[in-house]
Amino acid sequence: MTIHGEVKPGSQRNQDLGMMERRIIVTAVAKKEWTPLRKRRKEKVSTVAVILGDPRKPDPLKPLGVFDDDDLYTINRMKDALRELTDYNFIYLDNHDTLLYDLLKLKGKIDLVFNLCDEGFNNDPRKELHIPALLEILDIPYTGAGPQCLAHCYDKSLVRGIAKEMGIPVPEAFFIKPEDTSFELPFSFPVIVKPNFGDSSFGITQKSVANDIEELINAIVDIREKFGYDKPILVEEFLTGSDLSVGIIGNPPANYIVLPITEEDYSVLPPGLPPICGYEAKWLPDSPYWNIKSVPARLSEETEKFIIECCLKLFERLEARDYCRFDWRLDSRGVPKLLEVNPNPGWCWDGHLAKMANIAGFSYSDMLKAILEAAERRLGIRAMNGDRKEGFIAVG
């Protein structure tokens, strides 16, 4: 504080100045705290636990029986894509020995589980349904299909029966049980031999397509011995038309999108190899099947509409959730027939679902975000209004 002296005023009108007769001039500097700026209200960031297969454990579906560099690269690509989603904070769980304990610790601290464990609990494909079952016991919300849907769709014959009951066409087929020593072929060759239980094209190779009884027996022996499969086998008529995939993200009938239907381009295969997208196309880089491409399907409007209507009916009937993929094939007359239903289909960056999304103009990150948002809508976890971008889920 500084005192600058006094000032004595004078009155020309002889007025009584009272308290104003003497003035002292003082200046000072005072430190004043600034009023804090009002921050814009930031939307809550969701905390999401991502459950994956366990890379420490054997995996019977992989060629070498373990997670290899390609698998780890695929996981890293997924993490990079999720890192772009700034509305979420991700935690990764891949140790199945501690999974129950980890989930118990996280309960109440996470908003959602992104279930990407298509390998199954302890990498056992028959225990894929155990992960959502565990989450339901713990009352933790999660993405994708529930245990009942996964159990149904793991059984190809069961899905065929449900489809036929709904009037949806499927290939002719018959069942061979492990104890069967003989069988009758109720339709003509060619046929394709498949494990009735399984996914990721397990057990389906170029030898699975048989043109006579000797090749059929060899195909059965190959599945039994090479793949160690001791469960029932499904023998279907081999369809020779376009090999199609249909992807749906969302939850019909309210909010969903049907991704562009794709077909496999088998023109790169050497003559004599059967046109199938099997185990070799997905797991063996040295195979000629590795070069197969997925391209936009060339279908008539009528056929495309019929296939999509059937997929939507199956989605609801089988209680799929958030995303699903359907495999179809045309017969020699162009009639579409259902092959398989894949709830929680492959999420990898170069998988069928990602290829369809890419054709639609959406990035890998967009696809993963759309699955998360579909689950959030279904669960009512977060209001999807104008305050938040809604991804590319469309209203059906």
GIMO-V855966 format. One line per field, one symbol per residue. phi: phi as a letter, one per 40 degrees, with the letter a starting at -180 (. if undefined). Layout:
BEGIN
phi: ???
END
This chain:
BEGIN
phi: .bcchbbbcbbcbfcccfcccbbbcbbabbcbcccccccccccccccbcccbccccbcbcccdcgacbcccccccccccccccccccbbbbbbbcccbdcccccccdgbbcabccbcccgcfgcccbcccccccccdcfbcacgccccccccccbccccdccccdcgccbccaabbcdccbaabccacccbbbbccbiafgdgbbdcccbbacccccccccccccccgcbbdbbbbcccbcdcbbbbbbhadccbabccdcbbcccccccdgcccbbbdccbbbccccccccbcbdcbbcdcccccccccccccdcccgcagaabbbbaccccgccbcbabbcfcdcccbcdccccccccgbcdcdcccccdcccccccgcbcbbccaccgbcbcc
END
